[in-house]
Amino acid sequence: MNIIEVTDRNSSLIEQLLGVWESSVKATHLFLSENEIEEIKKYVPQALKEIPHLTIVETENHIPVGFMGIVEQHLEMLFISQKERGKGLGKELLKYGIEKYSVNDLAVNEQNPLAKGFYEHMGFEVYKRTECDEQGNPYPLLYMRLD
């Protein structure tokens, strides 16, 4: 597996990352309905194009299987494809983000306990909770920072 920073965000790559995103969300965001996932999916390509730092993890065959997006020192997104979960790829990506970009802050859905546990394992602690997500939907967010 290779970790690479992406500057050329062509439509083929965006399409592949959208597949990774959808696979990951369906495996971890069990509180979202199919319709809600389809609605959110519409905004993902734009977010992938606009995020300042986009880093992907890919197989030897150059197939993306995970990615993270970083804004300043904030982890904005981290998704690992369903079939690659549990292999340490998220840990490798996050360690890369911490070392290279001093990532020290993130928000996670409270209804995604596996993600919360992963970030706690990586040294993050909850410092704030909101009742709604950043779009005003009724999904509580936990804000975490590196201890």
Backbone as JSON, one array per atom type, in Angstrom:
{
  "sequence": "MNIIEVTDRNSSLIEQLLGVWESSVKATHLFLSENEIEEIKKYVPQALKEIPHLTIVETENHIPVGFMGIVEQHLEMLFISQKERGKGLGKELLKYGIEKYSVNDLAVNEQNPLAKGFYEHMGFEVYKRTECDEQGNPYPLLYMRLD",
  "N": [[0.85, -1.2, 0.0], [0.46, 2.22, -0.79], [0.89, 5.58, 0.32], [-0.19, 8.57, -0.9], [-0.07, 12.03, -1.81], [-2.51, 13.96, -3.36], [-2.63, 16.0, -6.12], [-3.53, 16.32, -8.69], [-6.71, 16.16, -9.31], [-8.48, 14.5, -11.01], [-11.47, 13.56, -12.91], [-11.77, 10.81, -13.01], [-10.33, 9.85, -10.77], [-11.81, 11.14, -8.73], [-14.25, 9.85, -9.04], [-13.51, 7.21, -8.31], [-12.78, 7.66, -5.62], [-15.23, 8.45, -4.64], [-16.57, 6.05, -4.7], [-15.12, 4.67, -2.73], [-15.8, 6.26, -0.54], [-18.62, 5.83, -0.41], [-18.79, 3.06, 0.08], [-17.49, 2.93, 2.55], [-19.14, 4.6, 4.16], [-21.58, 3.22, 4.09], [-20.89, 1.0, 5.56], [-20.3, 2.0, 8.07], [-21.89, 4.2, 8.89], [-24.52, 3.59, 10.07], [-26.78, 4.8, 10.92], [-27.76, 6.38, 8.95], [-30.15, 6.69, 6.34], [-30.71, 5.03, 3.16], [-31.57, 6.96, 1.3], [-30.65, 9.31, 2.52], [-27.9, 8.92, 2.39], [-27.57, 8.95, -0.4], [-28.3, 11.61, -0.87], [-26.26, 13.06, 0.52], [-24.08, 12.16, -0.89], [-24.1, 13.62, -3.26], [-22.69, 15.91, -2.7], [-20.12, 15.19, -2.2], [-18.12, 14.92, -4.35], [-17.47, 17.66, -4.92], [-16.48, 18.49, -2.44], [-14.21, 16.88, -2.3], [-12.72, 17.98, -4.36], [-12.21, 20.51, -3.4], [-10.95, 20.39, -0.92], [-8.1, 21.36, 0.93], [-5.81, 19.66, 1.42], [-5.47, 16.55, 0.16], [-5.12, 13.21, 0.68], [-4.36, 9.97, -0.35], [-4.66, 6.4, 0.08], [-3.4, 3.72, -1.64], [-3.58, 0.62, -3.52], [-1.03, -1.7, -4.72], [-1.63, -1.79, -7.37], [-2.43, 0.73, -7.95], [-5.02, 1.4, -7.13], [-7.28, 3.33, -5.42], [-8.02, 2.89, -1.98], [-8.63, 4.15, 0.31], [-8.91, 7.39, 1.91], [-8.01, 10.69, 3.09], [-8.91, 14.0, 4.1], [-7.61, 17.18, 4.76], [-7.8, 20.26, 6.49], [-5.94, 22.93, 7.29], [-4.99, 22.23, 10.49], [-6.94, 20.43, 10.95], [-8.65, 17.39, 10.76], [-10.69, 16.72, 8.25], [-11.98, 14.71, 6.84], [-11.99, 11.13, 6.71], [-11.87, 8.13, 5.19], [-12.18, 4.66, 4.68], [-12.31, 2.01, 2.42], [-14.87, -0.48, 2.57], [-14.02, -3.22, 2.31], [-11.37, -3.07, 3.0], [-11.15, -2.34, 5.58], [-9.97, -2.44, 8.98], [-7.36, -3.18, 8.6], [-5.34, -1.52, 9.3], [-5.0, 0.72, 7.72], [-6.34, 3.18, 8.08], [-5.11, 4.02, 10.41], [-2.47, 4.35, 9.47], [-2.86, 6.44, 7.6], [-3.85, 8.49, 9.31], [-1.68, 8.79, 11.08], [0.2, 9.75, 9.27], [-1.04, 12.2, 8.62], [-0.9, 13.47, 11.12], [1.87, 13.62, 11.52], [2.79, 15.02, 9.19], [1.06, 17.23, 8.8], [0.43, 18.14, 11.29], [-2.06, 17.4, 12.38], [-4.59, 17.8, 14.73], [-7.16, 17.85, 15.55], [-10.61, 17.02, 15.17], [-13.92, 16.07, 14.0], [-16.49, 13.77, 14.79], [-19.19, 11.57, 14.01], [-21.41, 10.93, 16.61], [-22.97, 8.68, 16.52], [-21.41, 6.81, 15.32], [-19.79, 4.66, 16.67], [-17.51, 3.02, 16.3], [-15.7, 4.58, 14.89], [-15.29, 6.65, 16.75], [-14.07, 5.18, 18.8], [-11.76, 4.35, 17.46], [-10.44, 6.83, 17.02], [-10.03, 7.58, 19.67], [-8.31, 5.56, 20.45], [-6.15, 6.36, 18.94], [-5.31, 8.52, 20.36], [-6.93, 10.76, 20.63], [-9.27, 12.94, 22.31], [-12.62, 13.58, 23.4], [-13.88, 16.86, 23.41], [-16.04, 18.46, 23.06], [-19.55, 18.48, 22.33], [-22.16, 18.44, 19.95], [-25.64, 18.78, 19.21], [-26.5, 18.6, 16.62], [-25.34, 17.98, 13.22], [-22.91, 19.68, 11.04], [-24.48, 20.55, 8.99], [-26.88, 20.97, 10.12], [-28.44, 18.76, 10.53], [-30.06, 16.15, 12.5], [-27.86, 14.72, 13.82], [-25.77, 13.99, 16.27], [-22.57, 15.44, 16.88], [-19.26, 14.7, 17.86], [-16.61, 16.51, 19.0], [-13.19, 16.21, 18.78], [-9.9, 16.31, 20.15], [-6.34, 16.01, 19.83], [-4.72, 14.56, 22.5]],
  "CA": [[0.0, 0.0, 0.0], [1.18, 3.49, -0.87], [0.19, 6.81, 0.71], [0.24, 9.65, -1.8], [-0.84, 13.27, -1.8], [-3.1, 14.13, -4.68], [-2.82, 17.36, -6.59], [-4.37, 16.18, -9.88], [-7.96, 15.54, -8.89], [-9.26, 14.3, -12.23], [-12.8, 12.99, -12.68], [-11.63, 9.37, -12.78], [-9.95, 9.68, -9.37], [-12.95, 11.57, -7.9], [-15.23, 8.75, -9.14], [-12.99, 6.11, -7.5], [-12.87, 8.05, -4.22], [-16.66, 8.45, -4.3], [-16.86, 4.64, -4.42], [-14.53, 4.38, -1.41], [-16.64, 6.98, 0.42], [-19.92, 5.17, -0.28], [-18.54, 1.77, 0.7], [-17.17, 3.2, 3.95], [-20.31, 5.15, 4.85], [-22.59, 2.16, 4.25], [-20.4, 0.07, 6.58], [-20.09, 2.62, 9.39], [-22.91, 5.19, 9.24], [-25.74, 2.8, 10.02], [-27.9, 5.67, 11.3], [-28.23, 7.08, 7.75], [-30.96, 5.9, 5.4], [-30.2, 4.99, 1.78], [-31.86, 8.27, 0.69], [-29.75, 10.31, 3.11], [-26.57, 8.67, 1.81], [-27.63, 9.45, -1.79], [-28.31, 13.09, -0.81], [-24.92, 13.52, 0.93], [-23.16, 11.76, -1.96], [-24.07, 14.67, -4.27], [-21.76, 16.97, -2.31], [-18.78, 14.64, -1.96], [-17.12, 15.29, -5.38], [-17.06, 19.05, -4.72], [-15.64, 18.52, -1.23], [-12.92, 16.26, -2.64], [-11.98, 18.91, -5.22], [-11.9, 21.76, -2.7], [-10.19, 20.21, 0.32], [-6.72, 21.8, 0.66], [-4.84, 18.55, 1.38], [-6.13, 15.27, -0.07], [-4.13, 12.13, 0.71], [-5.02, 8.69, -0.56], [-3.89, 5.17, 0.23], [-3.77, 2.91, -2.79], [-2.96, -0.7, -3.66], [0.1, -1.76, -5.65], [-2.19, -1.57, -8.72], [-2.87, 2.14, -8.0], [-6.46, 1.52, -6.87], [-7.5, 3.96, -4.1], [-8.85, 2.13, -1.04], [-8.9, 5.01, 1.45], [-8.43, 8.77, 1.74], [-8.31, 11.67, 4.13], [-8.82, 15.39, 3.7], [-7.17, 18.0, 5.89], [-7.85, 21.72, 6.4], [-5.03, 23.4, 8.32], [-4.64, 21.1, 11.38], [-8.21, 19.74, 11.22], [-9.0, 16.26, 9.9], [-12.03, 16.98, 7.75], [-12.58, 13.45, 6.39], [-11.14, 9.95, 6.62], [-12.72, 7.01, 4.8], [-11.5, 3.46, 4.21], [-13.3, 1.16, 1.77], [-15.41, -1.55, 3.43], [-13.25, -4.47, 2.3], [-10.01, -2.83, 3.49], [-11.21, -1.91, 6.98], [-9.36, -3.32, 9.97], [-6.0, -3.58, 8.18], [-4.37, -0.51, 9.73], [-4.84, 1.81, 6.74], [-6.77, 4.43, 8.71], [-4.04, 4.37, 11.35], [-1.35, 4.87, 8.67], [-3.25, 7.75, 7.07], [-3.93, 9.46, 10.4], [-0.31, 9.05, 11.54], [0.77, 10.62, 8.23], [-1.63, 13.53, 8.81], [-0.38, 14.05, 12.36], [3.29, 13.94, 11.32], [3.04, 15.97, 8.12], [0.22, 18.43, 8.89], [0.14, 18.42, 12.71], [-3.48, 17.21, 12.65], [-4.81, 17.68, 16.18], [-8.55, 18.18, 15.81], [-11.54, 16.41, 14.22], [-15.29, 15.86, 14.49], [-16.95, 12.44, 14.41], [-20.59, 11.31, 14.38], [-21.57, 10.18, 17.86], [-23.63, 7.41, 16.19], [-20.42, 5.96, 14.68], [-18.92, 4.34, 17.82], [-16.23, 2.43, 15.88], [-14.8, 5.7, 14.56], [-14.93, 7.31, 18.0], [-13.11, 4.3, 19.47], [-10.51, 4.41, 16.69], [-9.75, 8.1, 17.3], [-9.57, 7.52, 21.06], [-7.13, 4.67, 20.41], [-5.07, 7.15, 18.33], [-4.9, 9.58, 21.28], [-7.85, 11.91, 20.63], [-10.27, 12.97, 23.37], [-13.78, 14.44, 23.16], [-13.9, 18.1, 24.2], [-17.29, 19.19, 22.82], [-20.6, 17.72, 21.65], [-23.28, 19.24, 19.43], [-26.84, 17.97, 18.94], [-26.69, 18.47, 15.17], [-24.1, 18.06, 12.44], [-22.64, 21.02, 10.52], [-25.56, 20.93, 8.06], [-28.1, 21.14, 10.9], [-29.18, 17.51, 10.64], [-30.08, 15.69, 13.9], [-26.83, 13.72, 14.1], [-24.81, 14.61, 17.19], [-21.15, 15.37, 16.56], [-18.28, 14.78, 18.94], [-15.38, 17.18, 18.58], [-12.09, 15.56, 19.49], [-8.56, 16.85, 19.88], [-5.23, 15.15, 20.23], [-4.38, 14.83, 23.89]],
  "C": [[0.88, 1.25, 0.0], [0.29, 4.63, -0.38], [0.71, 7.91, -0.19], [-0.67, 10.86, -1.65], [-1.28, 13.54, -3.22], [-3.23, 15.6, -5.01], [-3.71, 17.34, -7.84], [-5.63, 15.42, -9.52], [-8.88, 15.39, -10.1], [-10.56, 13.55, -11.94], [-12.73, 11.49, -12.42], [-11.28, 9.1, -11.31], [-11.12, 10.03, -8.46], [-14.0, 10.46, -7.88], [-14.8, 7.55, -8.27], [-13.13, 6.42, -6.01], [-14.32, 8.08, -3.75], [-17.1, 7.02, -3.97], [-16.34, 4.22, -3.06], [-15.42, 5.0, -0.33], [-17.94, 6.22, 0.68], [-19.79, 3.82, 0.43], [-18.29, 1.94, 2.21], [-18.39, 3.66, 4.73], [-21.36, 4.08, 5.08], [-22.18, 1.17, 5.33], [-20.4, 0.68, 7.97], [-21.2, 3.58, 9.83], [-24.29, 4.56, 9.18], [-26.99, 3.61, 10.39], [-28.44, 6.44, 10.1], [-29.07, 6.15, 6.89], [-30.27, 5.92, 4.03], [-30.39, 6.34, 1.1], [-30.92, 9.35, 1.21], [-28.34, 10.15, 2.53], [-26.52, 9.22, 0.38], [-27.6, 10.99, -1.82], [-26.91, 13.63, -0.5], [-23.93, 13.28, -0.2], [-23.02, 12.85, -3.03], [-23.01, 15.73, -3.98], [-20.32, 16.5, -2.18], [-17.76, 15.03, -3.05], [-16.59, 16.71, -5.21], [-16.13, 19.16, -3.52], [-14.26, 17.95, -1.52], [-12.06, 17.2, -3.5], [-11.47, 20.11, -4.43], [-11.02, 21.59, -1.47], [-8.71, 20.57, 0.07], [-5.71, 20.66, 0.53], [-5.62, 17.23, 1.29], [-5.06, 14.21, -0.2], [-4.87, 10.82, 0.55], [-4.07, 7.54, -0.23], [-4.37, 4.27, -0.9], [-3.02, 1.58, -2.79], [-1.76, -0.6, -4.61], [-0.37, -1.48, -7.08], [-2.76, -0.16, -8.88], [-4.38, 2.3, -7.89], [-6.63, 2.16, -5.49], [-8.43, 3.12, -3.23], [-9.15, 2.94, 0.23], [-8.39, 6.41, 1.16], [-8.74, 9.59, 2.97], [-8.15, 13.06, 3.54], [-8.53, 16.23, 4.94], [-7.29, 19.49, 5.54], [-7.04, 22.25, 7.57], [-4.65, 22.21, 9.21], [-5.86, 20.26, 11.73], [-8.4, 18.6, 10.22], [-10.46, 16.42, 9.51], [-12.74, 15.68, 7.36], [-11.54, 12.35, 6.39], [-12.06, 8.77, 6.35], [-11.87, 5.88, 4.25], [-12.57, 2.55, 3.6], [-13.63, -0.05, 2.64], [-14.47, -2.76, 3.46], [-11.81, -4.3, 2.79], [-9.98, -2.4, 4.95], [-10.54, -2.93, 7.89], [-7.95, -3.78, 9.63], [-4.94, -2.54, 8.54], [-4.19, 0.66, 8.78], [-5.25, 3.16, 7.32], [-5.71, 4.94, 9.67], [-2.86, 4.98, 10.6], [-1.65, 6.26, 8.13], [-3.23, 8.81, 8.18], [-2.55, 9.8, 10.94], [0.4, 9.99, 10.56], [0.27, 12.06, 8.4], [-1.09, 14.24, 10.04], [1.07, 14.48, 12.16], [3.5, 15.06, 10.31], [2.29, 17.3, 8.28], [-0.14, 18.82, 10.32], [-1.36, 18.35, 13.0], [-3.67, 17.01, 14.15], [-6.27, 17.86, 16.56], [-9.43, 17.5, 14.75], [-12.93, 16.37, 14.84], [-15.74, 14.51, 13.97], [-18.42, 12.3, 14.82], [-20.63, 10.47, 15.65], [-22.16, 8.79, 17.58], [-22.7, 6.47, 15.4], [-19.38, 5.57, 15.75], [-17.57, 3.72, 17.43], [-15.23, 3.53, 15.56], [-14.35, 6.41, 15.83], [-13.87, 6.49, 18.73], [-11.75, 4.32, 18.78], [-9.74, 5.69, 17.03], [-9.26, 8.15, 18.74], [-8.3, 6.67, 21.15], [-5.91, 5.43, 19.87], [-4.68, 8.37, 19.18], [-5.79, 10.81, 21.31], [-8.85, 11.79, 21.76], [-11.39, 13.94, 23.01], [-13.67, 15.69, 24.03], [-15.2, 18.87, 24.03], [-18.26, 18.27, 22.1], [-21.65, 18.69, 21.15], [-24.42, 18.28, 19.12], [-26.99, 17.67, 17.45], [-25.34, 18.48, 14.46], [-23.97, 19.46, 11.84], [-23.68, 21.49, 9.51], [-26.9, 21.11, 8.79], [-28.96, 19.9, 11.0], [-29.07, 16.95, 12.06], [-29.11, 14.55, 14.2], [-25.78, 14.35, 14.99], [-23.36, 14.39, 16.74], [-20.34, 15.45, 17.84], [-17.03, 15.44, 18.37], [-14.25, 16.63, 19.43], [-10.78, 16.27, 19.16], [-7.51, 15.92, 20.42], [-4.79, 15.55, 21.62], [-2.91, 15.24, 24.02]]
}
